[in-house]
């Protein structure tokens, strides 16, 4: 780890990612620069390159670690799949509200996400199995569910839901989750 003469403590990948994420949420992905990040960390900009190749690699890294920030409830085998799916949907919505700039960036730059691994996918696939979705249909079903919820979140973020009454967005979200649950097969 590189140690800055100014700060005297080694940089950590988590500190770099957390600070970069904060800067992205304050000004958008376009406003993030390695110089601004270095200033926020109180290090020489060159010391960042000991940890990350460039800004593109940094953005990819924070996008991929975003899934780990999803406040997922531990797998609770006693709960029905419907409750677990609802909990996952709400955790996803909280993440969108917490990191709207990065979430928007991810959905306009899908290349920064690598497949269906980690985070919500590790929770969603067992839920789909318990819901009776056949193994060969789970990836497509997961993609459709994600697209449905992401579209709803985009509509909410753009102000089309809850503009007059913020509680309307909450009601719309609950209606969408109810529709998803009713639409999945029963085991």
ZABA-893732 format. One record per residue (C-alpha): residue in one letter; x, y, z. Coordinates in nm, 3 decimals, m for minus. Each point is the difference from the previous one (the first is absolute). Example, Ala and Ser with C-alpha at 12.3 -4.5 7.8 and 13.67 -1.06 7.14 Angstrom:
BEGIN
<atom marnu="a" X="1.230" Y="m0.450" Z="0.780"/>
<atom marnu="s" X="0.137" Y="0.344" Z="m0.066"/>
! end
This chain:
BEGIN
<atom marnu="x" X="0.000" Y="0.000" Z="0.000"/>
<atom marnu="x" X="0.117" Y="0.346" Z="m0.081"/>
<atom marnu="x" X="0.042" Y="0.242" Z="0.288"/>
<atom marnu="x" X="m0.033" Y="0.370" Z="m0.061"/>
<atom marnu="x" X="0.241" Y="0.233" Z="0.168"/>
<atom marnu="x" X="m0.293" Y="0.231" Z="0.070"/>
<atom marnu="x" X="m0.239" Y="m0.245" Z="0.157"/>
<atom marnu="x" X="0.242" Y="m0.252" Z="0.149"/>
<atom marnu="x" X="m0.239" Y="m0.296" Z="m0.025"/>
<atom marnu="x" X="m0.020" Y="m0.261" Z="m0.274"/>
<atom marnu="x" X="m0.279" Y="0.022" Z="m0.253"/>
<atom marnu="x" X="m0.237" Y="m0.294" Z="m0.013"/>
<atom marnu="x" X="m0.208" Y="m0.111" Z="m0.297"/>
<atom marnu="x" X="m0.317" Y="0.039" Z="0.209"/>
<atom marnu="x" X="0.092" Y="0.357" Z="0.092"/>
<atom marnu="x" X="0.069" Y="0.085" Z="m0.364"/>
<atom marnu="x" X="m0.328" Y="m0.154" Z="m0.116"/>
<atom marnu="x" X="m0.206" Y="0.156" Z="0.278"/>
<atom marnu="x" X="0.143" Y="0.345" Z="m0.063"/>
<atom marnu="x" X="m0.041" Y="m0.034" Z="m0.377"/>
<atom marnu="x" X="m0.361" Y="m0.109" Z="0.051"/>
<atom marnu="x" X="m0.066" Y="0.301" Z="0.222"/>
<atom marnu="x" X="0.147" Y="0.232" Z="m0.264"/>
<atom marnu="x" X="m0.209" Y="m0.166" Z="m0.272"/>
<atom marnu="x" X="m0.316" Y="0.050" Z="0.203"/>
<atom marnu="x" X="0.091" Y="0.364" Z="0.066"/>
<atom marnu="x" X="0.075" Y="0.095" Z="m0.360"/>
<atom marnu="x" X="m0.068" Y="m0.290" Z="m0.234"/>
<atom marnu="x" X="0.240" Y="m0.241" Z="m0.168"/>
<atom marnu="x" X="0.112" Y="0.263" Z="m0.248"/>
<atom marnu="x" X="0.117" Y="0.228" Z="0.282"/>
<atom marnu="x" X="0.224" Y="m0.266" Z="0.155"/>
<atom marnu="x" X="0.368" Y="0.038" Z="m0.078"/>
<atom marnu="x" X="0.307" Y="m0.163" Z="0.142"/>
<atom marnu="x" X="0.119" Y="0.345" Z="0.117"/>
<atom marnu="x" X="m0.324" Y="0.069" Z="0.187"/>
<atom marnu="x" X="0.013" Y="m0.345" Z="0.154"/>
<atom marnu="x" X="0.361" Y="0.049" Z="0.107"/>
<atom marnu="x" X="m0.086" Y="0.336" Z="0.156"/>
<atom marnu="x" X="m0.291" Y="m0.153" Z="0.191"/>
<atom marnu="x" X="0.231" Y="m0.276" Z="0.128"/>
<atom marnu="x" X="0.282" Y="0.248" Z="0.074"/>
<atom marnu="x" X="0.249" Y="m0.189" Z="m0.215"/>
<atom marnu="x" X="0.209" Y="0.068" Z="m0.306"/>
<atom marnu="x" X="m0.202" Y="m0.096" Z="m0.313"/>
<atom marnu="x" X="0.275" Y="m0.238" Z="m0.109"/>
<atom marnu="x" X="m0.043" Y="m0.211" Z="0.313"/>
<atom marnu="x" X="m0.348" Y="m0.098" Z="m0.121"/>
<atom marnu="x" X="0.158" Y="m0.180" Z="m0.294"/>
<atom marnu="x" X="0.155" Y="m0.251" Z="0.238"/>
<atom marnu="x" X="m0.356" Y="m0.121" Z="0.063"/>
<atom marnu="x" X="m0.193" Y="0.066" Z="m0.319"/>
<atom marnu="x" X="0.109" Y="0.022" Z="m0.363"/>
<atom marnu="x" X="m0.207" Y="0.305" Z="m0.101"/>
<atom marnu="x" X="m0.335" Y="0.173" Z="0.045"/>
<atom marnu="x" X="m0.180" Y="m0.254" Z="m0.220"/>
<atom marnu="x" X="0.133" Y="m0.288" Z="0.208"/>
<atom marnu="x" X="m0.096" Y="0.184" Z="0.318"/>
<atom marnu="x" X="m0.356" Y="0.057" Z="m0.121"/>
<atom marnu="x" X="m0.028" Y="m0.365" Z="m0.101"/>
<atom marnu="x" X="0.127" Y="m0.101" Z="0.343"/>
<atom marnu="x" X="m0.250" Y="0.215" Z="0.190"/>
<atom marnu="x" X="m0.283" Y="m0.121" Z="m0.225"/>
<atom marnu="x" X="0.092" Y="m0.361" Z="0.068"/>
<atom marnu="x" X="0.029" Y="0.058" Z="0.374"/>
<atom marnu="x" X="m0.331" Y="0.185" Z="0.008"/>
<atom marnu="x" X="m0.178" Y="m0.335" Z="0.016"/>
<atom marnu="x" X="0.183" Y="m0.074" Z="0.324"/>
<atom marnu="x" X="m0.150" Y="0.314" Z="0.147"/>
<atom marnu="x" X="m0.348" Y="m0.140" Z="m0.054"/>
<atom marnu="x" X="m0.149" Y="m0.031" Z="0.344"/>
<atom marnu="x" X="m0.108" Y="m0.360" Z="m0.041"/>
<atom marnu="x" X="m0.158" Y="m0.185" Z="0.282"/>
<atom marnu="x" X="0.172" Y="m0.325" Z="0.081"/>
<atom marnu="x" X="m0.163" Y="m0.303" Z="m0.154"/>
<atom marnu="x" X="m0.285" Y="m0.087" Z="0.231"/>
<atom marnu="x" X="m0.122" Y="m0.347" Z="m0.093"/>
<atom marnu="x" X="m0.311" Y="0.030" Z="0.217"/>
<atom marnu="x" X="m0.143" Y="0.284" Z="m0.209"/>
<atom marnu="x" X="m0.209" Y="m0.070" Z="m0.308"/>
<atom marnu="x" X="0.156" Y="0.088" Z="m0.334"/>
<atom marnu="x" X="m0.256" Y="0.279" Z="m0.047"/>
<atom marnu="x" X="0.124" Y="0.181" Z="0.312"/>
<atom marnu="x" X="0.364" Y="m0.048" Z="m0.099"/>
<atom marnu="x" X="m0.069" Y="0.135" Z="m0.350"/>
<atom marnu="x" X="m0.178" Y="0.302" Z="0.145"/>
<atom marnu="x" X="0.294" Y="0.061" Z="0.239"/>
<atom marnu="x" X="0.247" Y="m0.023" Z="m0.290"/>
<atom marnu="x" X="m0.202" Y="0.245" Z="m0.209"/>
<atom marnu="x" X="m0.009" Y="0.250" Z="0.286"/>
<atom marnu="x" X="0.375" Y="m0.039" Z="0.057"/>
<atom marnu="x" X="0.057" Y="0.071" Z="m0.370"/>
<atom marnu="x" X="m0.222" Y="0.308" Z="0.016"/>
<atom marnu="x" X="0.190" Y="0.131" Z="0.305"/>
<atom marnu="x" X="0.326" Y="m0.046" Z="m0.190"/>
<atom marnu="x" X="m0.136" Y="0.198" Z="m0.296"/>
<atom marnu="x" X="m0.107" Y="0.282" Z="0.232"/>
<atom marnu="x" X="0.335" Y="m0.003" Z="0.178"/>
<atom marnu="x" X="0.216" Y="m0.003" Z="m0.316"/>
<atom marnu="x" X="m0.213" Y="0.146" Z="m0.281"/>
<atom marnu="x" X="0.287" Y="0.134" Z="m0.212"/>
<atom marnu="x" X="0.192" Y="m0.325" Z="m0.004"/>
<atom marnu="x" X="m0.319" Y="m0.202" Z="m0.053"/>
<atom marnu="x" X="m0.085" Y="0.216" Z="m0.303"/>
<atom marnu="x" X="0.353" Y="m0.040" Z="m0.134"/>
<atom marnu="x" X="m0.015" Y="m0.379" Z="0.032"/>
<atom marnu="x" X="m0.323" Y="m0.013" Z="m0.196"/>
<atom marnu="x" X="0.143" Y="0.205" Z="m0.285"/>
<atom marnu="x" X="0.335" Y="m0.186" Z="0.006"/>
<atom marnu="x" X="m0.085" Y="m0.369" Z="0.048"/>
<atom marnu="x" X="0.357" Y="m0.100" Z="m0.088"/>
<atom marnu="x" X="0.111" Y="0.094" Z="0.353"/>
<atom marnu="x" X="m0.199" Y="m0.286" Z="0.152"/>
<atom marnu="x" X="0.130" Y="m0.352" Z="m0.038"/>
<atom marnu="x" X="m0.279" Y="m0.254" Z="m0.026"/>
<atom marnu="x" X="m0.241" Y="m0.132" Z="0.256"/>
<atom marnu="x" X="0.236" Y="m0.056" Z="0.290"/>
<atom marnu="x" X="0.006" Y="0.136" Z="0.351"/>
<atom marnu="x" X="m0.227" Y="0.243" Z="0.178"/>
<atom marnu="x" X="m0.365" Y="m0.022" Z="m0.091"/>
<atom marnu="x" X="0.051" Y="m0.286" Z="m0.245"/>
<atom marnu="x" X="0.124" Y="m0.231" Z="0.278"/>
<atom marnu="x" X="m0.320" Y="0.075" Z="0.190"/>
<atom marnu="x" X="m0.238" Y="0.008" Z="m0.297"/>
<atom marnu="x" X="0.082" Y="m0.341" Z="m0.150"/>
<atom marnu="x" X="m0.091" Y="m0.201" Z="0.314"/>
<atom marnu="x" X="m0.323" Y="0.202" Z="0.028"/>
<atom marnu="x" X="m0.087" Y="m0.087" Z="m0.359"/>
<atom marnu="x" X="0.078" Y="m0.366" Z="0.068"/>
<atom marnu="x" X="m0.231" Y="0.004" Z="0.303"/>
<atom marnu="x" X="m0.267" Y="0.173" Z="m0.211"/>
<atom marnu="x" X="0.005" Y="m0.296" Z="m0.238"/>
<atom marnu="x" X="0.178" Y="0.165" Z="m0.294"/>
<atom marnu="x" X="0.168" Y="m0.281" Z="m0.196"/>
<atom marnu="x" X="0.382" Y="0.007" Z="m0.002"/>
<atom marnu="x" X="0.015" Y="0.065" Z="m0.374"/>
<atom marnu="x" X="m0.229" Y="0.305" Z="0.036"/>
<atom marnu="x" X="0.165" Y="0.170" Z="0.298"/>
<atom marnu="x" X="0.247" Y="0.222" Z="m0.183"/>
<atom marnu="x" X="m0.266" Y="0.131" Z="m0.238"/>
<atom marnu="x" X="m0.247" Y="0.043" Z="0.286"/>
<atom marnu="x" X="0.262" Y="0.186" Z="0.205"/>
<atom marnu="x" X="0.074" Y="0.229" Z="m0.295"/>
<atom marnu="x" X="m0.370" Y="0.074" Z="m0.055"/>
<atom marnu="x" X="m0.056" Y="0.070" Z="0.371"/>
<atom marnu="x" X="0.303" Y="0.226" Z="0.013"/>
<atom marnu="x" X="m0.112" Y="0.183" Z="m0.313"/>
<atom marnu="x" X="m0.349" Y="0.047" Z="0.140"/>
<atom marnu="x" X="0.121" Y="0.137" Z="0.336"/>
<atom marnu="x" X="0.277" Y="0.209" Z="m0.162"/>
<atom marnu="x" X="m0.256" Y="0.153" Z="m0.237"/>
<atom marnu="x" X="m0.226" Y="0.084" Z="0.291"/>
<atom marnu="x" X="0.295" Y="0.155" Z="0.185"/>
<atom marnu="x" X="0.093" Y="0.204" Z="m0.308"/>
<atom marnu="x" X="m0.358" Y="0.127" Z="m0.021"/>
<atom marnu="x" X="0.013" Y="0.090" Z="0.369"/>
<atom marnu="x" X="0.342" Y="0.169" Z="m0.029"/>
<atom marnu="x" X="m0.126" Y="0.211" Z="m0.291"/>
<atom marnu="x" X="m0.288" Y="0.125" Z="0.214"/>
<atom marnu="x" X="m0.283" Y="m0.169" Z="m0.189"/>
<atom marnu="x" X="m0.109" Y="m0.177" Z="0.320"/>
<atom marnu="x" X="m0.066" Y="0.190" Z="0.318"/>
<atom marnu="x" X="0.040" Y="0.347" Z="m0.146"/>
<atom marnu="x" X="m0.318" Y="0.124" Z="0.168"/>
<atom marnu="x" X="0.001" Y="m0.244" Z="0.291"/>
<atom marnu="x" X="0.328" Y="m0.173" Z="0.100"/>
<atom marnu="x" X="m0.198" Y="m0.285" Z="0.157"/>
<atom marnu="x" X="m0.131" Y="m0.080" Z="m0.349"/>
<atom marnu="x" X="0.344" Y="m0.130" Z="m0.100"/>
<atom marnu="x" X="m0.006" Y="m0.232" Z="0.302"/>
<atom marnu="x" X="m0.346" Y="m0.128" Z="m0.095"/>
<atom marnu="x" X="0.103" Y="m0.050" Z="m0.363"/>
<atom marnu="x" X="0.307" Y="m0.195" Z="0.109"/>
<atom marnu="x" X="m0.212" Y="m0.227" Z="0.223"/>
<atom marnu="x" X="m0.246" Y="m0.055" Z="m0.285"/>
<atom marnu="x" X="0.288" Y="m0.098" Z="m0.230"/>
<atom marnu="x" X="0.140" Y="m0.248" Z="0.251"/>
<atom marnu="x" X="m0.349" Y="m0.148" Z="0.052"/>
<atom marnu="x" X="m0.029" Y="m0.043" Z="m0.379"/>
<atom marnu="x" X="0.339" Y="m0.173" Z="m0.016"/>
<atom marnu="x" X="m0.087" Y="m0.237" Z="0.282"/>
<atom marnu="x" X="m0.338" Y="m0.090" Z="m0.155"/>
<atom marnu="x" X="0.168" Y="m0.059" Z="m0.335"/>
<atom marnu="x" X="0.262" Y="m0.248" Z="0.117"/>
<atom marnu="x" X="m0.091" Y="m0.368" Z="m0.006"/>
<atom marnu="x" X="m0.096" Y="m0.172" Z="0.321"/>
<atom marnu="x" X="0.194" Y="m0.314" Z="0.100"/>
! end
